[in-house]
Amino acid sequence: MTRMTLRLARLPLRVRLVAGFSATMLLVLTATAAFVYWRVSFALDRQINEELSELSSLVAPFVTPEGQIAREAPRLPSDEVYQVLAADGSVLAYSSSLGPEPLLAADVARRALSEPVRADVGRLLPTNRRPLHAYATALPVARSQRAALLVVGLRRDERDETLLELLVQLVVAGFGALVVTALVGDRLARLALRPVERYRAQAADIVAGASGVRLDVPPDRDDEVTRLGHTLNATLDALEAALERERRFVNDASHELRTPLTLLKARVQLALRRRRTVDEHEQVLAEIETDLVRLTQLAGQLLHVGTQSALDVAAEPTDLAAVAIQEAARSNALLDGDSPGSQQAVRVWASGAIYVALGELQVSQLLASLLDNASVHGRPPVTVTVDAVPGAGRLVVVDSGDGMDAALLATATHRFTRAAESRSRPGFGLGLSLVEAIVTHADGELRLCYAGTHQRFGRLHPARCEHGDEMAVTVLLPQSSAAPVHAFMGPSSATA
């Protein structure tokens, strides 16, 4: 990049716009002036050439072989001149208003012997005292004839004055037009960039810490600047919503972490108040270990929820039915075999392989959260149904628990939301929040239904709910169009 380009790049945008507009107008005006000047000059020269042709035809018959003009030749006006030249370019005769010096240079005279030649004597600028337009033509040559060329000319004072006046007018008019266009261009640039400067000032306020500020976009306009304003406002909305989510997440996490940390600190302080036996220390350590396990579980779930929006939908499709069977087996394997009354069988009903556009890890997290939630807050049996609806793979988890009331269904996906009667049970109220984050990010839909009340989250799908009044969680994920060729390996129904 040249130094001049760097200097231009540092100029304000308005100055560059006006400079570019003015330069373009200068080129257009110059080209227009040149065309007008050429057309006028061409018309004036054509008129003079016609007069010279007539003058040459009038004088030529009266040129004698010795190069003199016969006495009976008509008298020419003072602005019409002639010269008779020999073949070597010497002057044989000339009009009274001309001297013996040849009008044409020797090379021009030699060229005129073979073809007619038109030439200007004296320049337009600088001005000449005797500006002429000459026309040279060869005379019929005989053996004894000295005269070879007849040169006639006309003074072009009026033609030069006309062209000079036209040139001055074009320069003045062009300069005036350039000044006007520059001023108009500057005004238009200011008007066009005024909203941008207003957006910049408002954005500076936002950077300085102002909240809830939006760019002032005129509602009755639809141009590039207003569309930019709408896009920036949408970006600010998204950023503010993301900031609010993160702020709420930090507040909720701080609130939930405060209780176990306070309890852990109290256990340590109580343990240090007096001497204890080895057994008592082991008991205190076991209680502390329980608290630490709970903190670890909470931190892990917070990590999953907090990073879910950064995960991408996998390019490789996942068999929803196969993952459901695996997670059902895992869920039942975690139950305590020594307590038959607490064992809860999870059954899976699948019509076949259902491939969805979501990574296997995220599908596993989704199913694990739903099954853990049903195991803790529901009652057996828990049934998982996997099938397909137009354009989506459907997963329905149904349990026979007490369900949720309408108010809780609406807020169940919020972080750390729990019913009053479930606070004594394990968990942190993060499972459904994690499920909603996964489903929404995959452009799917999550439905929470109980006793005829339905709450829907994410991208709504036209498929209707097909379950009873039990507590049902339905997940609709976009079906993959690039499913692998291998067959479904799991059974159509299973009790893990």
C-alpha positions in Angstrom: 0.0 0.0 0.0 1.5 3.3 -1.1 2.0 6.3 1.2 -0.7 8.3 -0.6 -3.2 5.4 -0.1 -2.4 5.3 3.6 -3.0 9.1 3.9 -6.3 8.8 2.1 -7.3 5.9 4.4 -6.8 8.1 7.4 -9.2 10.7 6.2 -12.8 10.8 7.5 -15.3 8.7 5.5 -17.3 11.8 4.6 -14.2 13.5 3.2 -13.3 10.5 1.1 -16.9 10.2 -0.2 -17.0 13.9 -1.2 -13.5 13.6 -2.8 -14.5 10.5 -4.8 -17.7 12.1 -5.9 -15.9 15.4 -6.9 -13.3 13.5 -8.8 -15.9 11.5 -10.7 -17.8 14.7 -11.5 -14.5 16.3 -12.7 -13.9 13.5 -15.1 -17.5 13.7 -16.4 -17.4 17.5 -16.8 -14.0 17.3 -18.5 -15.2 14.7 -20.9 -18.4 16.6 -21.6 -16.5 19.9 -22.2 -14.1 18.2 -24.5 -16.9 16.8 -26.5 -18.7 20.1 -26.8 -15.5 21.9 -27.7 -14.7 19.3 -30.4 -18.2 19.5 -31.9 -18.2 23.4 -32.1 -14.6 23.4 -33.5 -15.6 20.8 -36.1 -18.6 22.8 -37.2 -16.6 26.1 -37.5 -13.8 24.3 -39.4 -16.2 22.7 -41.8 -17.7 26.1 -42.6 -14.3 27.6 -43.2 -13.2 24.6 -45.3 -16.3 25.0 -47.6 -15.4 28.7 -48.1 -11.8 27.8 -48.9 -12.9 25.2 -51.4 -15.1 27.8 -53.1 -12.2 30.4 -53.0 -9.8 27.9 -54.5 -12.2 27.1 -57.3 -12.7 30.8 -57.9 -8.9 31.7 -58.1 -7.4 28.6 -59.8 -8.7 29.4 -63.3 -6.9 32.8 -63.3 -3.5 31.5 -62.4 -1.1 31.9 -65.4 1.6 29.3 -66.2 4.2 31.8 -64.9 2.4 31.8 -61.5 0.8 35.2 -61.7 -2.9 36.1 -61.3 -4.6 37.4 -64.4 -5.8 41.0 -64.3 -9.4 39.9 -65.0 -9.4 37.8 -61.7 -12.0 39.1 -59.2 -10.8 41.2 -56.3 -10.6 39.3 -53.0 -11.7 40.7 -49.6 -8.9 41.5 -47.1 -9.6 38.4 -45.0 -9.1 36.2 -48.1 -5.5 35.6 -49.2 -3.6 33.5 -51.7 -0.2 32.4 -52.7 1.1 30.6 -55.9 4.0 28.3 -55.2 6.5 26.7 -57.5 7.3 23.0 -57.2 10.3 23.8 -55.0 8.1 25.8 -52.6 9.2 29.3 -53.7 6.5 32.0 -53.8 5.6 33.2 -57.4 2.6 35.4 -56.5 0.7 36.5 -53.5 -2.2 38.7 -52.5 -1.6 42.2 -51.4 -2.3 41.4 -47.7 0.4 38.7 -47.6 4.2 39.0 -47.9 6.5 36.8 -50.0 7.2 34.4 -47.1 5.5 31.0 -47.8 2.4 30.2 -45.7 3.2 26.5 -45.7 6.3 24.7 -44.6 8.3 22.9 -47.3 7.2 19.4 -46.2 3.6 20.4 -46.2 4.0 22.0 -49.6 5.5 18.8 -51.0 2.7 16.8 -49.6 0.2 19.1 -51.2 1.6 18.3 -54.6 0.0 14.8 -54.3 -3.2 15.6 -52.3 -5.1 18.6 -51.1 -3.8 19.8 -47.7 -5.6 21.9 -45.0 -3.5 23.5 -42.3 -3.7 26.2 -39.6 -1.2 29.1 -39.6 -0.8 30.3 -36.1 -2.0 28.7 -32.9 -5.2 29.3 -30.9 -3.1 29.7 -27.7 -1.1 31.8 -27.5 -2.9 34.1 -29.8 -1.4 35.1 -33.1 -1.7 38.4 -35.0 -2.5 36.7 -38.3 -4.3 33.5 -37.6 -5.2 31.8 -40.9 -6.7 28.6 -42.1 -5.0 27.5 -45.4 -6.0 25.2 -48.2 -3.3 24.0 -50.7 -4.1 22.2 -53.9 -2.0 21.3 -56.9 -2.5 23.1 -60.2 -2.5 21.3 -63.6 1.1 21.1 -64.7 2.4 21.7 -68.3 6.0 21.5 -69.5 6.4 25.2 -69.6 4.4 26.0 -66.4 6.2 27.1 -63.3 3.1 27.4 -61.1 2.5 24.1 -59.2 0.5 25.0 -56.0 -2.3 27.3 -55.2 -2.6 28.2 -51.5 -5.7 30.1 -50.4 -6.4 31.2 -46.8 -9.0 32.8 -44.6 -8.5 34.7 -41.4 -10.0 32.7 -38.5 -10.2 35.5 -36.0 -13.9 35.0 -35.4 -13.5 31.3 -35.2 -10.7 31.6 -32.6 -12.6 34.1 -30.6 -15.6 31.9 -30.6 -13.6 28.9 -29.4 -11.7 30.9 -26.7 -15.0 32.3 -25.4 -16.5 28.8 -25.4 -13.4 27.5 -23.6 -13.7 30.1 -20.9 -17.4 29.5 -20.4 -16.8 25.8 -20.2 -14.1 26.2 -17.6 -16.2 28.7 -15.5 -19.3 26.5 -15.8 -17.4 23.4 -15.0 -15.7 24.9 -12.0 -19.1 26.2 -10.7 -20.7 22.9 -11.3 -17.9 21.1 -9.5 -18.2 23.4 -6.5 -22.0 22.9 -6.4 -21.7 19.2 -6.7 -19.0 19.1 -3.9 -21.2 21.1 -1.6 -24.3 18.9 -2.4 -22.2 15.8 -2.0 -20.9 17.0 1.3 -24.5 17.7 2.5 -25.7 14.3 1.3 -22.8 12.6 2.9 -23.5 14.3 6.2 -27.2 13.4 6.0 -26.3 9.8 5.1 -23.7 9.4 7.9 -25.7 11.2 10.6 -27.5 8.0 11.7 -24.1 6.1 11.7 -22.7 8.8 14.0 -25.7 8.6 16.2 -25.3 4.8 16.4 -21.7 5.3 17.3 -22.5 7.7 20.1 -25.2 5.3 21.5 -22.8 2.4 21.2 -20.2 4.4 23.1 -22.8 4.8 25.9 -23.4 1.1 25.9 -19.6 0.4 26.1 -19.5 2.9 29.0 -21.9 0.7 30.9 -25.4 1.9 30.0 -27.9 -0.9 30.0 -31.1 -1.2 28.1 -29.9 1.3 25.5 -30.9 0.6 21.9 -30.1 2.4 18.7 -32.6 4.9 17.6 -33.8 3.4 14.2 -36.5 5.4 12.3 -39.5 3.1 11.9 -40.6 4.7 8.6 -37.4 4.0 6.7 -35.9 0.9 5.1 -32.4 1.5 3.7 -28.9 0.1 4.3 -28.3 2.2 7.4 -31.7 1.4 9.1 -31.2 -2.3 8.3 -27.8 -2.0 10.0 -29.4 -0.4 13.0 -32.0 -3.2 13.3 -29.2 -5.8 13.0 -27.2 -4.1 15.7 -30.2 -3.9 18.0 -30.9 -7.6 17.5 -27.2 -8.2 18.3 -27.5 -6.1 21.5 -30.7 -8.0 22.4 -28.9 -11.3 22.0 -25.8 -10.1 24.0 -28.0 -8.7 26.8 -30.0 -11.9 26.9 -26.8 -13.9 27.1 -25.4 -11.7 29.8 -28.6 -11.9 31.8 -28.5 -15.7 31.5 -24.9 -15.8 32.7 -25.7 -13.4 35.5 -28.6 -15.5 36.6 -26.5 -18.7 36.3 -23.8 -17.2 38.5 -26.3 -16.0 41.1 -28.1 -19.3 41.1 -24.9 -21.3 41.3 -23.6 -19.1 44.1 -26.9 -19.6 46.0 -26.8 -23.4 45.6 -23.1 -23.7 46.4 -23.5 -21.6 49.6 -25.5 -24.2 51.5 -23.1 -27.2 51.0 -20.0 -25.1 51.5 -21.5 -23.6 54.7 -22.4 -27.1 55.9 -18.9 -28.3 55.1 -17.3 -25.4 57.0 -19.5 -26.1 60.0 -18.6 -29.8 60.1 -14.9 -28.8 60.1 -15.3 -26.2 62.8 -17.3 -28.7 65.0 -14.6 -31.3 64.5 -11.9 -28.9 65.7 -13.7 -27.8 68.9 -12.6 -30.8 71.0 -10.3 -33.8 70.8 -11.9 -36.8 69.1 -11.1 -40.5 68.9 -10.0 -42.2 65.7 -13.6 -43.5 65.2 -15.1 -40.1 65.6 -12.6 -38.6 63.2 -13.5 -41.3 60.7 -17.2 -40.5 61.1 -16.5 -36.8 60.5 -14.4 -37.6 57.5 -17.2 -39.7 56.1 -19.7 -36.9 56.6 -17.2 -34.5 54.9 -16.8 -37.0 52.0 -20.5 -37.0 51.5 -20.6 -33.3 51.3 -17.7 -33.2 48.9 -19.3 -35.8 46.6 -22.4 -33.7 46.6 -20.3 -30.6 45.7 -18.6 -32.6 42.9 -21.9 -33.7 41.5 -23.2 -30.1 41.6 -20.1 -28.8 39.9 -20.3 -31.4 37.2 -23.9 -30.6 36.4 -23.2 -26.9 36.4 -20.4 -27.5 34.0 -22.7 -29.4 31.6 -25.4 -26.7 31.8 -22.9 -23.9 31.4 -21.1 -25.3 28.4 -24.1 -26.7 26.6 -24.6 -23.7 24.3 -21.0 -24.0 23.1 -21.5 -27.5 21.7 -22.2 -28.0 18.0 -24.7 -30.4 16.5 -22.7 -33.4 15.4 -22.2 -34.1 11.7 -22.5 -37.9 12.4 -26.2 -39.0 13.0 -27.0 -40.9 16.2 -29.4 -43.8 16.6 -31.9 -42.6 19.2 -33.3 -46.1 19.9 -29.9 -47.7 20.4 -28.8 -45.0 22.9 -32.2 -45.2 24.7 -31.6 -49.0 25.2 -28.1 -48.4 26.5 -29.1 -45.6 28.9 -32.0 -47.7 30.2 -29.7 -50.6 31.0 -27.3 -48.1 32.8 -30.2 -46.7 34.8 -31.4 -50.0 36.0 -27.9 -51.2 36.8 -27.4 -48.3 39.2 -30.4 -49.3 41.3 -29.6 -51.1 44.6 -30.1 -54.8 44.1 -30.4 -55.4 47.9 -33.5 -53.3 48.1 -36.1 -55.0 45.7 -38.8 -52.6 46.8 -36.8 -49.6 45.5 -35.9 -51.2 42.1 -37.6 -49.6 39.2 -37.5 -51.3 35.8 -37.1 -49.0 32.8 -38.7 -50.3 29.6 -37.8 -49.2 26.1 -40.2 -49.6 23.1 -38.6 -48.7 19.8 -40.0 -49.2 16.3 -36.6 -49.4 14.7 -33.5 -47.3 14.2 -34.3 -43.6 14.4 -31.3 -41.4 13.4 -31.2 -37.8 14.6 -28.9 -34.9 13.8 -27.3 -34.8 17.3 -24.1 -36.2 18.7 -24.2 -39.4 20.7 -22.6 -37.8 23.8 -25.4 -35.2 23.9 -28.1 -37.8 23.3 -26.7 -39.8 26.1 -26.6 -36.8 28.4 -30.2 -36.0 27.5 -31.5 -39.5 28.2 -29.4 -39.9 31.4 -30.9 -36.7 32.8 -34.5 -37.7 31.9 -34.1 -41.2 33.4 -32.4 -40.0 36.5 -35.2 -37.4 37.0 -37.8 -40.1 36.5 -36.0 -42.5 38.9 -35.7 -39.8 41.7 -39.1 -38.0 41.4 -41.3 -40.5 39.7 -42.6 -44.0 40.3 -42.3 -47.2 38.3 -42.8 -48.3 35.7 -40.8 -45.9 33.5 -41.5 -46.3 29.8 -39.3 -44.9 27.1 -40.8 -44.9 23.6 -38.8 -44.1 20.5 -40.4 -43.6 17.1 -40.5 -41.2 14.2 -42.8 -38.4 13.2 -42.5 -36.4 9.9 -39.1 -34.7 10.0 -38.2 -35.7 13.6 -37.2 -38.5 15.9 -39.5 -38.6 18.9 -38.5 -39.8 22.4 -41.2 -40.0 25.1 -40.4 -40.8 28.8 -43.5 -41.6 30.9 -43.5 -42.5 34.7 -46.3 -43.0 37.2 -45.2 -40.4 39.7 -47.1 -37.5 41.2 -46.1 -35.2 38.3 -46.0 -31.5 38.4 -48.6 -28.8 38.7 -49.2 -26.3 35.9 -47.1 -23.6 37.6 -44.1 -25.9 38.0 -44.4 -27.2 34.5 -43.9 -23.7 33.2 -40.7 -23.1 35.2 -39.3 -26.6 35.4 -36.6 -26.0 32.9 -35.2 -23.0 34.9 -32.0 -23.8 36.7 -32.3 -25.0 40.3 -36.1 -25.1 40.1 -37.6 -27.8 42.4 -40.9 -28.6 43.9 -41.2 -28.1 47.7 -41.7 -31.8 48.4 -38.7 -32.8 46.3 -36.1 -30.8 48.2 -35.4 -33.6 50.5 -34.6 -35.9 47.5 -31.2 -36.0 45.7 -30.6 -33.6 42.9 -30.1 -29.9 42.2 -32.9 -29.0 39.8 -30.5 -28.9 36.8 -31.6 -31.9 34.8 -34.4 -30.4 32.8 -32.4 -27.3 32.3 -29.6 -29.4 30.7 -32.2 -31.2 28.6 -33.7 -28.0 27.4 -30.3 -26.6 26.5 -29.4 -29.7 24.4 -32.8 -29.8 22.7 -33.0 -26.1 21.9 -29.4 -26.0 20.6 -30.3 -28.9 18.3 -33.3 -27.0 16.9 -35.7 -29.5 18.5 -38.6 -29.3 20.9 -39.1 -30.3 24.5 -42.6 -30.9 26.0 -43.5 -31.4 29.6 -47.0 -32.8 30.1 -49.1 -33.9 33.0 -52.9 -34.2 33.6 -53.8 -32.5 30.3 -51.4 -29.5 30.8 -48.7 -29.2 28.1 -45.7 -26.9 28.2 -43.6 -26.6 25.0 -40.0 -25.3 24.7 -37.8 -24.7 21.6 -38.8 -25.0 18.0 -42.4 -26.1 17.9 -43.2 -29.2 15.9 -46.7 -29.9 14.5 -46.8 -33.5 15.8 -49.4 -34.1 18.5 -48.8 -35.6 21.9 -49.7 -39.3 22.1 -49.8 -40.3 25.8 -52.1 -40.4 28.7 -52.4 -38.2 31.8 -49.2 -39.5 33.4 -46.1 -37.4 33.7 -44.6 -37.4 30.2 -41.5 -35.7 28.8 -41.4 -35.6 25.0 -38.3 -34.7 23.0 -38.5 -34.1 19.3 -35.1 -33.9 17.5 -34.5 -33.2 13.8 -34.2 -36.4 11.9 -30.9 -36.9 10.1 -31.0 -37.2 6.3 -27.6 -38.9 6.2 -28.3 -42.0 8.3 -25.7 -44.8 8.2 -26.5 -47.9 6.1 -26.1 -50.4 8.9 -29.2 -51.9 10.4 -30.7 -51.3 13.9 -29.1 -53.7 16.3 -31.3 -53.3 19.3 -34.6 -55.1 20.1 -37.9 -53.5 19.3 -38.7 -53.5 23.0 -36.6 -54.2 26.0 -36.7 -54.3 29.8 -33.3 -53.6 31.1 
